[in-house]
Amino acid sequence: MAKPLPVDHSLTSFWRSEPHSLDNFRSSETLPETSDIIIIGAGYAGASTAYHCLDHSPASEKPSIVILEARQACSGATGRNGGHLKPDVYNRIGNLAAEYGLEAAAEVAAFEMEHVSAVEAFVEKEKIDCDLEVNRVCEVQYDKSQLAKVKAGYDFLIAKGVETTRDVEFTPPESAEAVSGVKGALACFSQRTGRLWPYKFVMHLLEQVLSAGVNLQTNTPVTKVSEAPDTDGRWTVTTDRGSIRAKWVVFSTNAYTSALVPEYKHSIIPVRGFCSRIVVPNPPPSPLERSYTLRFNGWDYDYLIPRPDGSIIVGGGKSTYYQQDRDSWYNNTDDSRMVEGARRYFDNYMQRHFHGWENTGAYTDRVWSGIMGYSTDSLPHVGHVPRKPGQLIVAGFSGHGMPQIFLSARGIAKLIMEGASYEETGLPRLFKTTEDRLQSRRNNILQTYVQSSGAESKL
Ligand SMILES: Cc1cc2nc3c(=O)[nH]c(=O)nc-3n(C[C@H](O)[C@H](O)[C@H](O)COP(=O)(O)OP(=O)(O)OC[C@H]3O[C@@H](n4cnc5c(N)ncnc54)[C@H](O)[C@@H]3O)c2cc1C
């Protein structure tokens, strides 16, 4: 595939149906010649990095920062996701514990859970109008062998006293359907979680950093970053509107990272996903209060968040395209197109899955696609790009960035503004980007795909 760059004419998500005044904003007509920091990508990671860099510098020494964005502000995955701020505290964490040890896994779980409180506190402090609600999520399991695997991991974490896992409540098969309200539920787990309007959250961050002097340049794709710094230690970042030289370059380019940093070609892969909004004309007697994950098996799951306006955001629909057509999702950056199966998948969704929703007339209002940056070892890449002093990365969030990005960006700010070592930043050790990870040719994405369908011949 050619270099993964954002495409034109992306489908419009519900979140972006009323664009913010900064959507196509440029702080200046021309690009500045130099800047202390260049942040590439104006999504959740880029906006959070700018915010934390300013927050971690004294008032008298604010760094100059330019944010370069290929399309509109927050038009990537963040502007088109499910809005589910759901920390993983027992599912993937069980796998991490088995592979990397309990301490490292527990660190990730605590870091993700910290996001709920950190985002909640920030939204409250800044009075951000982004429909944030902190509640619980009900994760429904349908598949026996998947349940056995997840439950074993959960039991292990509980037995070892992992603090964040203690919040999780398990409901066994006898009462799962009644407790969850979901038809055919085999068992369910419930835990603290958040939901929000991600575009509004990020646009507020951008508004705030711009008022503190940050220069935002939308519709300005970066085409190249120099291979080596110049004699004053600055990197040259090239766009078709000119070049900027900077001491620090931060790649918050998620799915598109390898177009600029080819070292990540085997480590971060663009993966296309789908999301929808369902409108409910005749709400049922008990509308959803919690958010949901419906986990059908080891590779297929949907996620739902109820919204204050009574509509429901539902993401997923993998069963309609995943095994049938690998090219429709793997290494695919085209968020301008729909997959026909995914478009139809969300029709009658609530009626199919939830008791008491049969006569609600719930219908699909909109379906859109978005591009995630899947990391081949399932862990984000955060920190200094190996062998390129001054270049940093905060990317590869594998469809799970909401509970990982805000504080990862704080870690990046500590590395830049305080000269902290990675170990001093509070970032999970497993998120550190390293030469070993870049050299590895493991690919969890394709491994899961192969396991799902016995599709070796298609690899
Ligand atoms: C359909 C869908 C549903 C999802 N649902 C959830 C969910 O419910 N919960 C959850 O936790 N996560 C979810 N995710 C994942 C989540 O959205 C991401 O992890 C998160 O938004 C990543 O943020 P980011 O800033 O790293 O990337 P992005 O938001 O993609 O931002 C990267 C930005 O970089 C820009 N860029 C890239 N290359 C260049 C270049 N060369 N020059 C200039 N700019 C460039 C892009 O245009 C883009 O704006 C979902 C993702 C999708 C697609």
The ligand as an SDF file (V2000), in Angstrom:
LIG
                    3D

 53 58  0  0  0  0  0  0  0  0999 V2000
  -15.0960    4.0050   14.4330 C   0  0  0  0  0  0  0  0  0  0  0  0
  -14.2130    4.1700   15.6430 C   0  0  0  0  0  0  0  0  0  0  0  0
  -14.7350    3.9580   16.9130 C   0  0  0  0  0  0  0  0  0  0  0  0
  -13.9260    4.0860   18.0430 C   0  0  0  0  0  0  0  0  0  0  0  0
  -14.4770    3.9960   19.2750 N   0  0  0  0  0  0  0  0  0  0  0  0
  -13.7170    4.1870   20.3750 C   0  0  0  0  0  0  0  0  0  0  0  0
  -14.2830    4.1880   21.6620 C   0  0  0  0  0  0  0  0  0  0  0  0
  -15.5050    4.1320   21.8270 O   0  0  0  0  0  0  0  0  0  0  0  0
  -13.4570    4.2720   22.7390 N   0  0  0  0  0  0  0  0  0  0  0  0
  -12.1050    4.3760   22.5810 C   0  0  0  0  0  0  0  0  0  0  0  0
  -11.3900    4.3910   23.5750 O   0  0  0  0  0  0  0  0  0  0  0  0
  -11.5470    4.4830   21.3660 N   0  0  0  0  0  0  0  0  0  0  0  0
  -12.3220    4.3910   20.2740 C   0  0  0  0  0  0  0  0  0  0  0  0
  -11.7610    4.5000   19.0320 N   0  0  0  0  0  0  0  0  0  0  0  0
  -10.3280    4.7890   18.9510 C   0  0  0  0  0  0  0  0  0  0  0  0
  -10.0590    6.2530   19.2790 C   0  0  0  0  0  0  0  0  0  0  0  0
  -10.8990    7.0690   18.4990 O   0  0  0  0  0  0  0  0  0  0  0  0
   -8.5800    6.5580   19.0060 C   0  0  0  0  0  0  0  0  0  0  0  0
   -7.7750    5.7280   19.8070 O   0  0  0  0  0  0  0  0  0  0  0  0
   -8.2160    8.0030   19.2960 C   0  0  0  0  0  0  0  0  0  0  0  0
   -9.1830    8.8830   18.8360 O   0  0  0  0  0  0  0  0  0  0  0  0
   -6.8740    8.3050   18.6600 C   0  0  0  0  0  0  0  0  0  0  0  0
   -6.6050    9.6640   18.7980 O   0  0  0  0  0  0  0  0  0  0  0  0
   -5.3470   10.2720   18.0430 P   0  0  0  0  0  0  0  0  0  0  0  0
   -5.2980   11.6930   18.3230 O   0  0  0  0  0  0  0  0  0  0  0  0
   -4.1680    9.4140   18.3560 O   0  0  0  0  0  0  0  0  0  0  0  0
   -5.6610    9.9680   16.5120 O   0  0  0  0  0  0  0  0  0  0  0  0
   -6.6040   10.7610   15.4810 P   0  0  0  0  0  0  0  0  0  0  0  0
   -7.8100   11.2700   16.1300 O   0  0  0  0  0  0  0  0  0  0  0  0
   -6.7650    9.8670   14.2900 O   0  0  0  0  0  0  0  0  0  0  0  0
   -5.7080   11.9960   15.0980 O   0  0  0  0  0  0  0  0  0  0  0  0
   -4.5860   11.8690   14.2490 C   0  0  0  0  0  0  0  0  0  0  0  0
   -4.5830   13.1310   13.3950 C   0  0  0  0  0  0  0  0  0  0  0  0
   -3.3500   13.1930   12.6910 O   0  0  0  0  0  0  0  0  0  0  0  0
   -3.6280   13.7790   11.4320 C   0  0  0  0  0  0  0  0  0  0  0  0
   -2.5290   13.4170   10.5330 N   0  0  0  0  0  0  0  0  0  0  0  0
   -2.1420   12.1690   10.1730 C   0  0  0  0  0  0  0  0  0  0  0  0
   -1.1140   12.2390    9.3150 N   0  0  0  0  0  0  0  0  0  0  0  0
   -0.8280   13.5400    9.1300 C   0  0  0  0  0  0  0  0  0  0  0  0
    0.1240   14.2370    8.3490 C   0  0  0  0  0  0  0  0  0  0  0  0
    1.0000   13.5980    7.5640 N   0  0  0  0  0  0  0  0  0  0  0  0
    0.1330   15.5960    8.4140 N   0  0  0  0  0  0  0  0  0  0  0  0
   -0.7320   16.2630    9.2090 C   0  0  0  0  0  0  0  0  0  0  0  0
   -1.6820   15.6360    9.9630 N   0  0  0  0  0  0  0  0  0  0  0  0
   -1.7160   14.3010    9.9150 C   0  0  0  0  0  0  0  0  0  0  0  0
   -4.9410   13.1290   11.0290 C   0  0  0  0  0  0  0  0  0  0  0  0
   -5.5980   13.8490   10.0000 O   0  0  0  0  0  0  0  0  0  0  0  0
   -5.6880   13.1240   12.3480 C   0  0  0  0  0  0  0  0  0  0  0  0
   -6.4900   14.2880   12.5080 O   0  0  0  0  0  0  0  0  0  0  0  0
  -12.5450    4.3860   17.8930 C   0  0  0  0  0  0  0  0  0  0  0  0
  -12.0300    4.6300   16.6190 C   0  0  0  0  0  0  0  0  0  0  0  0
  -12.8550    4.5340   15.5090 C   0  0  0  0  0  0  0  0  0  0  0  0
  -12.2720    4.8400   14.1540 C   0  0  0  0  0  0  0  0  0  0  0  0
  1  2  1  0
  2  3  1  0
  2 52  2  0
  3  4  2  0
  4  5  1  0
  4 50  1  0
  5  6  2  0
  6  7  1  0
  6 13  1  0
  7  8  2  0
  7  9  1  0
  9 10  1  0
 10 11  2  0
 10 12  1  0
 12 13  2  0
 13 14  1  0
 14 15  1  0
 14 50  1  0
 15 16  1  0
 16 17  1  0
 16 18  1  0
 18 19  1  0
 18 20  1  0
 20 21  1  0
 20 22  1  0
 22 23  1  0
 23 24  1  0
 24 25  2  0
 24 26  1  0
 24 27  1  0
 27 28  1  0
 28 29  2  0
 28 30  1  0
 28 31  1  0
 31 32  1  0
 32 33  1  0
 33 34  1  0
 33 48  1  0
 34 35  1  0
 35 36  1  0
 35 46  1  0
 36 37  1  0
 36 45  1  0
 37 38  2  0
 38 39  1  0
 39 40  1  0
 39 45  2  0
 40 41  1  0
 40 42  2  0
 42 43  1  0
 43 44  2  0
 44 45  1  0
 46 47  1  0
 46 48  1  0
 48 49  1  0
 50 51  2  0
 51 52  1  0
 52 53  1  0
M  END
$$$$
